[in-house]
Amino acid sequence: MNPAMIPLVVSLMTGQVAPAAPAQAPRSETQAPQKPSQVPGIAALPGQPNLWVSNVPAVPDAFRRRMEQYLEARSAGLTDIRDDGKEMLIVTRFADTNQLHVVEMPMGARTQITFTKEPINQAQFQPGNARVIYYLQDTGGGEFFQVFRLNRDTGRSELLTDGKSRHQSLQVSSDGRWLTYSGTGRNGKDTDVYVAPTSDPRQARRLTQEEGSWGAIEFSADGSKLLVSQYRAIDDVDLYVVDVATGERRPLTPQGQGKGGVTTARFARDGKSVYVVTDRYSDFAELYQVDLDKAPPATPPESLTKSVRWNVTDLSLSPDGRRLAVSFNEDGYSKVSLLDTRTRKLSPVDSLPQGLVFGVEFPRQRSDMLALTLADAKSPMDAWTLDLKTRKATRWTRSEVGGLNPDSFAAPTLVRYPSTDGVQVPAFLYLPKNATGKVPVVVIFHGGPEGQSLPSFSTFAQFAATELGMAVLVPNVRGSDGYGKAYRAMDDGVKREQSLADIGATLDFIASRKELDASRVGVYGGSYGGYMTLASVAFFPERVKAAVDVVGISSLPSFLENTQAYRRDLRRAEYGDERIPEVRKVQERISPLGSVDKIRAALYVQQGANDPRVPQSEAEQIVQAVRKRSPDVWYMLATDEGHGFQKKANRDFAQLTALMFFERQLSSPAQPKP
């Protein structure tokens, strides 16, 4: 999905601007650090003062040694390719955080070009001058991203934005003249679209100044027009074309005629029409062409991908305008096809390895090459190109997995099982090789809620299956994306109560499998997956032994009241408005915090102190409530992280201790004495 279309989703198994932190007097050597938490017994971790823990025991050296190689796995994600296709800009990690690197040939060296303490995950070459790069970066995981410009000749980066507002949707026009991004600088709540000349990028002006969340998608080839989205919810997005010079805005999607999501959009080469990926006219996100002089269309346009009944996830138009690269999500796996824009014939590309495809892009001056990121369950993300003349795929990077043999890893199997309301829950099941007897199970719930668990490489899942001999089950419960908008909407608002039945269905599926031990089940999840984790132990207390909640929601009403203001209305569209008494009543009934007296499972909670999405208070209120009857709850707080853990040392500790926790709680039961 184009990052311009939705708020950034931090990788987890996806308002009012927070003021800059005030300057503090330096702390003396003997002065004790101020506690960042109200949880009793919390203390800074020796050697890692940014990590604070309570009840978390030290990791045994033997366990750490077993996992060290898994923790050294890295990935390489494509962020851009040079105009002529002869240099890639990638994100990878060789130290503590993801940084920008360039690769000049297939399997060439990764040359690092940024060296900062904070991660960088989105960047773009300036078209026509690859010595200039624009990128987004935040501080401490707070997601108040700033726009920077890197001059590769000097090696210096300069800040282009205000240093305090939140920015996203970074794009540069294909002629290299214009820079655009969106930001909350006007009032800290609404997200406006800005545009600036690259010759003087600090002279940005607003193209939109409206209530809500607006984002830039793409400039027309001549740079005169800009596609802009207004995002209210994943199923309620409007698309506009804006004149860059005057700010005049015209709708491309029907107004006042029902809702529809928009995944991404691209201008045709002549600028007279737009290719739009939307689920407005179908249960799935399909590709349509909309003529600007007839927009918004009075009747549904013809789908260009109606032969494929799955979501279109990504789109790229060749510089000559003759081909569209179209990526589909087919039951969790990626398929790429090429659409001839003259004949509208769709041709599958069969030469790519099976797995997941992200970010398909044509170089700006090459119509015979496609650049993309590929991954699968046994291999991390890597950058590839596809020669469209020969259909030969060429690998540009090969990411390491700590020296381990990927052939030893577990491959997931796609399964389905029934739930209530006729729902069939799709899930990926990882089974340990050569297991004998019933094995314990860890269920991993994705975030979102409109996320989707994919068969991607996971050090967590592979270590659990390969080293600990545990099965890993990764379900896509109702409300997940990827299976049609009707399935995705099945948990909206007060319907979320019905989605809890999918937890029970998941546990029933485990009990139905002869190789899985239903008496040794653990649950793990981040963000909304953290809510599902807590809901599992609160509402199915006798069926779950252990749970790890990562930046999870413990109370839906307090979460909605305390999430950042720029997100609040977006989340109310998904969870329901807590200000409406009858809605709040349901939210309170299905909030784990209200049922802590039922929780029997061992619990470990992990949180980032700077989380703008699910604030620290959500973690601490559940920890303190459960401790009233079970004082051994584990708690970890990272003071330099937000919605998840992006710094390697923090992520390593979080994964090490989570897997150690599951090993302790789900290890084989004692054998009866003879």
N, C-alpha and C positions, 0 to 999 in steps of 0.2 A: 504494500500500500504506500502511495506517495506520502512522505512525511508532511507535506503541506496540508493534507486533507484532515488530519486528526491531531490532537495533542500528542506529544511525544510519549511513547510507551517505553519505559525503562525495561531492559531485558531482565525478566524474572521467569524462571522456569516457564505486555504492555503493559489570579485573584488579586487579592490585595497584595501588592508587592511588599515583601519583607524588607525592611530597611537594612541598609548595610550595617554590619556589626560595628559597634562603636570601638574606637581604639582603646586598648587596655594597657595599663601600666605593666611593665615586664614583671614577671613573678620571680621572686628570689629563689635561690637554690633550696632553701629550707621550707619555703611556704608550701603548704599542702594544696594540691589542685582542687579547685572548686568542683563539687560533684555535679555532673550534668543530669542527674536522675534522682527521683524520689524513692526508688526501690531500696528498701533496707538491705544493708550488707554489700552494696555494690562498690567495687573498687577497680582502679585502673589495672590493666593486665601488665605484669612486669615485662619490660622490653617493648610494649606496644601501648603507649599512654593514650592513644586515641581510642582504644578498645576498653570498655568497662564491662565487667562481668559480675554476676552474682550466682553462686552455687555451681558455676561451670568448672568442673575439675580440669586439672592439667591433662594434656593429651600425652598418653604414653609414647615413649620414643619408638617402640616397635610399631605402633599403629601409624605414627607419622611417617616412618620409613616406608610402610606399605603403600601409603597414598602419595608420597612425594612425586613420583613420576606422573601420576594422573594430574596433579596440580600444575605441572609444567607444560601441559598441553596448551597450545596457542592457536589462534585463527588468523585469517587474512581476509578482510572484507573490502571489496571494491567500493570506493566512493566516487571516482571519476576516471576517465581515460582521456589522454591528450587528443587534440583535434585530429592528428594524423594516425592515431592508434599505436604510437610507438613508445608510449610511457603510461604507466598506470599509477594512480594515486590510491593507496590502500591504507587501511587502519589495521595495525597489529601491535603486539606487545612484546618488547624484549626486556623491559624492566618491570616497573610496578603498574603502569597504566597503559591503555591503548594510546598510541601516538601515530602521527602521519608519517608514512614512508612512500618512496617512489620506487618502482621497478621498471627497468628500461628494456627488458627482453624476457621472453618466457624462461622461467626458472633462474632469472638473474638475481643479483643481490638485492635485498631490501635495504634501501638507503634511508635512514631515519632523518627527518627534516624538522620535527618539533621535539622539544625536550622539556616538557612541563610536568609538574606534579599531578595536575588534573587531567583526566582522560579527554580525548578528542575523538568523536565518532561520526561527525558529518563535515564534509569539506568539498570544495569544488575548485578546479582550475579556472583562471580567467580565460575565456575563449580568446584565441589570438595571442596570448602571452602566458604560457605555462610556468613562467618564472614567478607568477603571482598566484596566490592561493587564498581563498576566503574560507573561514571555518567558524564553527560554533563551539563555545566552551563555557562551562559553569565552574562554580567553586563549591567544594564540599558536598556535591550531590544535591544541592538545593534547587537545581533546574532553572535558575535565573541565568539562562544562557546569554552570552554576549557574542557579538560579531567581531572577528579579528581578520586582519589582512596580513599575510606573510609574504615578505619579499625574499625569495630564495637566493638572490644575489648577495644580500647583506645578512641573511639568516635571522632577521629581526621581524617581530610581529608587532602590529599596532592595533589598539582598541578603537573600534569605529562607533560603538554605541555607548549608552550612558553609564554603563557599569553597574546598574542596579535593577533595571526593568528586565522582564523575561522576553527573550527573542527566540524565534523559530522560523521554519519555512524559508530557509536561505536559498536563493536562486540567483544566477547571473545570466543575462541575455546572451543568446548565441553569437551576437555580433560584438560582445564584450563591452558594450557601452553602459549597461544598466545593471545595478545591483538591487535586489529586493529582499525583504524579510518582513516578518510581522513582529509586533511588540506591544507590551502593556504600558508603555511610557506615559500615555495620556492620563490614565486614572488608576492604573494598577489592577484593574478588573477586566476591562475589555481589551481584545487583541486587535490592533489595527495593522493594515498593510502599509509599509513604507517603501519608497523607491528613491534611489540616489544614483548620480552618475559615477561610474568607476573612476573617472578623472578627479573627482572630489567627493569621496564616499561619505564624508561627514555631513554633507549638505543633503540630508534625507528629508523628504516631505511625505506627508500622509496621503495615500490614495483613497483610503477608507477611514471613516471616523463615525462608526456606528456601534451600537450595543452588540455584544456577543463576541464570538471567536471567528476572526477572518484570517485567511492564509493565502499566500501567493503560491501558484502552481507552476506556470510556465509563461515565458514571453513568446510572442509571435516571432517568426524568423527575422523580420525587419525591426524588431524591438519596439514597435509602436503600440502594441496591445499586450495586455497581461490577463491571464486567466486567474480568477480569484474565487475562493470558496467561502461560504458562510456555513460554519459547522455548529449545529445545535446538538446533535447526537449522531451516532453511527448510521442511523436510519433516517436522518433528517438533515440533508446537506443541500444547499443551493449553489449553483455555479453561475458566475458572471464573467463577462469580458469588460475590461476597463481600458479606456484610452489613457495611455501613459502621460501624454501632454496635458490633457484637460481634466482627467479624473472622471469623465463621463462613464457611467456604468450601465450595462444592459444585461438583463437576465438571459441565461441559456437554458434554464430548467423551468418548467411550468410553475407559476406562482399561485398559491391558494388552491391547488388541485391535489391535495394529498402529499404524503411524504415519500422521500426516496433517498437512499444513500448514494454518494459519489466516491468511488475509489481513487480515480485519477482521471486526467484529461490531457490531451495534446492537440495543439494547433496543426491543421493540415499545412503543407508546405507553402501554399499560396495565401494562407491566412484567411481564406473565405469560409472555412468550416472548421469544426472542432470534433475530434474523436473523444467520446466520453464513455467511461466505464461506470455504469450505474445499475442498481437493482430496482429502479423505479417502475420498470415495466415487466419485471419477472421476479421469480423467487431467488434467482441468482444474479450476480453482478455480470452483466453482459456488455459488449462493445457496440456503440452506436456512433453514427456520424450525423452531426447537427449543422446545417447551413446557417451561417450567421444572419443572412437576410431573411430567414424564416424562423428565427429563434424568438421565444421558445416555441417548440413544435406544437401545433394544434392537435395533432394525433400522434400516437406512439410511432417513432421511427422504426425502421427495420433493423433487427439485431444482426450484426455481422458475425456473431459467434453462437448463434442459436443451436448449431449442431453439437455443441459441447455444453452439457448441463452441469457445469461447475462454475465457480467464481473465476473471473479474470482478475488477476492480482497485480499485474504490472504491464507496462506499455512503453514502447519506444518507436519513434518514426525515423526511418533512414533519411539522411540529408537530401537525397534526390526525391523523397516523398513517395517512392514506389513500393515500399515495404513497411509493414508494421510488425514488430516483434511483439508477440502476445504471450504472456505467461498465465497458466491456469493452475489452480489448486484443485487437484482431483483426489478427493478422499485423503487429503493430507500430504500428498506427493505433488511435485511440480512437473508440469508438461509445458514445453515451449512450442509455439507454432509461428509461422510467418504468413501474414495476410497480404496478398497482392492488392494494392489499393485501387487498381484499375479494374481487375476482374472480380475482386472480392473473394477470391478463392483462398481457403485456409489450408495450409500445408504443415503437418506436424514435423518437427525436427526430431529425428530418431537417433542422432549420433551423440547426444549428451548422456553422460552417466546418469543412472536413476538416482533420484534424491530430491533435494530442495534447491530451488533457484531463487536468487534475490537480485534485484536491481539490474535488470537487463537494460543496456544502453548501447546505442550506436556512437562511435566517435563522430565528432561534428563535421569531419570532412571525409568520412568513409562510409559508403553504403554497402560494402562487401564484408563487413566485420561487425560482430556483436560481442560486447563485453558483458560479463555477468559474474556473480558469485555462486559457487556450488558447494553443497554440503550433503552429508548423509549421516545416518545414525552411528557409523563407525569412524567417520572422518570429520574434522572441523571444517569451517568455511575456508574456501580458497578462491582465488581469482582465476578466471578462465577467459578465453576468447573463442569464438566460433567463426570459421571461414565460411561465408555463405555461398561461395562458389563450389568448394569441395565438400562442404558440410563437415569438415574436420574440426574437432574440438582440441584446443591447445591449452595446457595447464601453465599458468604463469607463476604460481606459488605452490609450495607443498608444506603445509603446516605440520609441525611435530606433535606427537602425542607422548612426549616424555621418554622417547626411546622404546615404548611398548609396541607390541605387534598388534595392529588393528584387527588381524584375523582372529585374535583371541577374544574380541569383544562380542557382546550379545547383540543380536539383530532383533528388532521388534517385530511382532506379528500383529496385524490389524484384526481386531475382534469387535464384535457387537453383542450387546446384551439388552434385554427388555427392562423398561421402567414403567411408571404409570403413564396414563394418558396416551398410550400407544407409542411412546418414545422408544427408539432404539439408540442406545448410547454407543458411539464409536470410541474405541480406545486402542492404545498401543501397549502390548504386553511384552516385556523383556523377561526371559527366563534364563537362569544361570545354566551354563553348560555342565553336563555330567552330574547333575544333581540327583540325589537318591532320596526318596521319601518326600514328605511335604515340606515346602520351604516357606519361610516368612515372606511377607509382602509389604512393600512400601508403595502407597498410592500417592501420586503427585498431581495436585490440582493446579491448573494454569490460572493466571490473572486475567484482568480485563475489566469486567467479566466477559467482554466481547472479544476475548482472545481465542487462540486455538493452539492446542499442543500438537507439535509436528515431530516427525521422526528425525530429529536433529541430534547432533553429537552432544552428549552430556557426560561430563566427568562424574557427576553425582550418580547418574543411573548406571554407568559402566562400572564404577567401583562397587556399588551395591550388588550388582549382579555377578561381576567377575571375581571380586575379592571376598565379599561377605556372603556370597551364596544366596542372595535374596532375589525374589522376583520384584519387578517394578511395573506397576500398572499406571498408565497415563491416560485418563479419560477426558473426553470432550463432552461434558454434560450439557444439558439444554441451556441455551444462552450463548453457546460457543459460536464463533464465526466459522465460515467455511462450508456449512451444510444447508445454506439457504436462509433467507431473511425470516421465514416463518419459524424455523428452529431457533434462530438467534433471538427472536422476540419472546420466546416462551418463558423467560424469567424476568421480563420487564416489570418494574414497579412491584405491586403486591403479589404478582405471579411468582416472585422469587420463593415464596413459601413452598410452591409445588416443586421447585428445583431441588429442594432438600431430599425429595424422594429418590433422586438420582444417586445420592450418597448411599442410601439403603440398597438400591439396585446394584451399585458397585460392590458392596459387601456381600450381597447375595451371589453375584457372579464369582467372587473369590471362593465362597463356600461351595459352589457347584463344580469347581475344578479340583480334580483329584491330586494334582501336584502342588496346590496352594494350601497353606495352613491358615484357616480362618480364625484360629485362636491367637495368631501372632501377626497382627496387622498394624502398620504404622501409617500415618498420613503426613504429608509435607506439602506446603504451598506458600506462594508469595503474593502479596497484595490481595486481590479478591480470592486467590487461591489460599491465602492465609485465613480469610473468612471461612471458606469451605473446610479448611483444616480444623478451625475452632468449632464450627458447626458439627463436624463429624464427632468430636469428642463430647460435645454438649448434648446432642440429640440422639446419638447412638453410643451411649457411654459404655455399654457392656461388650461392644464389638470392636473397639479400638484400644490397643495397648499403649501407643506412644504417638506423640504429635510434635512436629516442628513447625511453628508459625513464623513466617518471615514477613515483616512489614504488613501484617494483616489487620483487617477490620474486626474489632471486637463488638462494637455497637454501631449499627447503621445510623441511628439519629445523631450520635455524637460525632461520628465520622463526617457526615454531611455538614454539620455545624462548624467543624474545625478545619476541614480541608481548605486549601488556598482559595480565595474569593474568585480567581480567574477560572477555577474548575467547578465551582459549586453548582451552577445551573446545568453544566454538562453532565454532572453526576446525578442530579435530580431527575434528569430525563431517563436515566437508566434505573435508578433505585426507587424512584418515587420521591415526592416532596414531603419531607419530614414535618413541615409546618401545617400540613393537613391532618387533623386529628385521626381520622380513620386510617390514613396511610401510616402515620406514626405508630398506631397501635399494632399493626402488622409487623412493622420494622422492629419494634421492641420485642414482640413475641418470637421473632426468628433471630434475634441477636444473641450470640453466645454469652455475652456478659450477663444477661438475665437468667441464665441457666447454669451458672458456675457450680451450684450445689450438686449438679448431676455429673460433673466431670470426674472420671476415675482414671483416665489415662495419664501417664507421665507426660509432662509438658516442657517444651523448650521454646522460648520466644526470642527472636532476633529482630533488631530495629536499627534504623539510621536516624540520628538525631536531627538531621536537616531535611527530613522527608516532607515535601510540600503536599503530597497526595494523601498519605495515611499518616497523620502526625504521631509523634512519639507517645502522646497521651493514650492512643488506642492500645499500644503494647503494654504500657505500665498499668493501666486500669485492669487489664485481664490478669497480669502477673500478680498484682497485689490481691485481687479478689480470689484467685485460685489458691494463693498461699494461705489464706485463712483456714483452709482445711487440708492443704497439701503443701507444706513449707519447702519441699525440695524442688520447686519449679526452677528451671535454669533460665537465665536471662543474659543477653548480650546486647550492648549498645555501642554503635560506632559513631563517634562524634564528628567524623569527617566524611560521612556518607549520607545519602538521602534515601530514595526509594529503591533500595537494593545496594549491592556492594560491588563497586567498580574497581577499587584498588586491590591489587593482587594479595597483599598481606592480609587485608580484611576478609577478602573472599576466601582465601585459604583457610583462615581460622574458622570462619562460619561453616564451610563445608566439612572440615576436619571434625569439628565438634558435633555437627549435626549427624554425621555418619557414625561417629563414636557413640553418640546417644542412641541411635537406632540399634547398633550392635549390642549395647548393654541391655536394651529393653526387649529386643526381639530374638536374642540368642536362643539356641535350642533349649527346650525345657529339660529339667533334670530327669534322668531316667529313674524309674521306680527301683527301689532296692529289691534284690532277689529274696 
